[in-house]
Amino acid sequence: MDKKKKIFILAFVMGIISTAFALPLLSALGVPSFDVVLTALFGEGNSWALVFSLMLILLITFGAGKAIKS
């Protein structure tokens, strides 16, 4: 297995593990979920919430890709 593939698998596994530990901890501390935040920012049923979510996902994906490449 080449080095690049190992890095991608390691990043995926670390993402799963950090999500499994971080989300229950944040929930226990009382941090609101993402849908609650979107509803508070944009209101119920607003299409801009979808645009905001997609832009956030693209930004995180682009940032993670640049971090892995460097």
C-alpha positions in Angstrom: 0.0 0.0 0.0 1.5 3.4 -1.0 2.0 6.2 1.4 -0.7 8.4 0.1 -3.4 5.7 0.5 -2.2 5.1 4.1 -2.6 8.8 4.9 -6.1 8.9 3.5 -7.1 5.8 5.5 -5.5 7.2 8.7 -7.4 10.5 8.2 -10.7 8.7 7.7 -10.2 6.5 10.8 -9.1 9.5 12.9 -12.2 11.5 11.8 -14.5 8.6 12.8 -12.9 8.2 16.2 -12.9 12.0 16.9 -16.5 12.2 15.9 -17.5 9.3 18.1 -15.9 10.9 21.1 -16.5 14.6 20.4 -20.2 14.6 19.6 -21.4 12.9 22.8 -19.2 15.2 24.8 -20.5 18.3 23.2 -24.1 17.1 23.6 -23.5 16.4 27.3 -22.0 19.9 27.7 -25.2 21.4 26.2 -23.8 22.6 22.9 -26.7 22.9 20.4 -26.7 20.6 17.3 -26.1 22.0 13.8 -29.8 21.9 12.8 -30.7 24.0 15.9 -28.1 26.6 14.9 -29.2 26.6 11.3 -32.8 27.2 12.4 -31.8 30.0 14.7 -29.7 31.7 12.0 -32.0 31.3 8.9 -35.4 30.4 10.2 -37.5 27.3 9.5 -37.5 26.0 5.9 -35.2 28.7 4.5 -33.2 27.6 1.4 -30.2 29.7 2.4 -29.5 27.2 5.2 -28.9 24.5 2.6 -26.5 26.8 0.7 -24.7 27.7 3.9 -24.4 24.0 4.8 -23.0 23.1 1.3 -20.5 25.9 1.4 -19.3 24.9 4.9 -18.9 21.3 3.7 -16.9 22.4 0.7 -14.7 24.7 2.8 -13.9 21.9 5.3 -13.2 19.4 2.5 -11.0 21.9 0.6 -9.1 22.7 3.9 -8.6 19.1 4.8 -7.4 18.3 1.3 -4.8 21.1 1.5 -3.7 20.0 5.0 -3.2 16.4 3.8 -1.2 17.5 0.8 1.2 19.7 2.7 
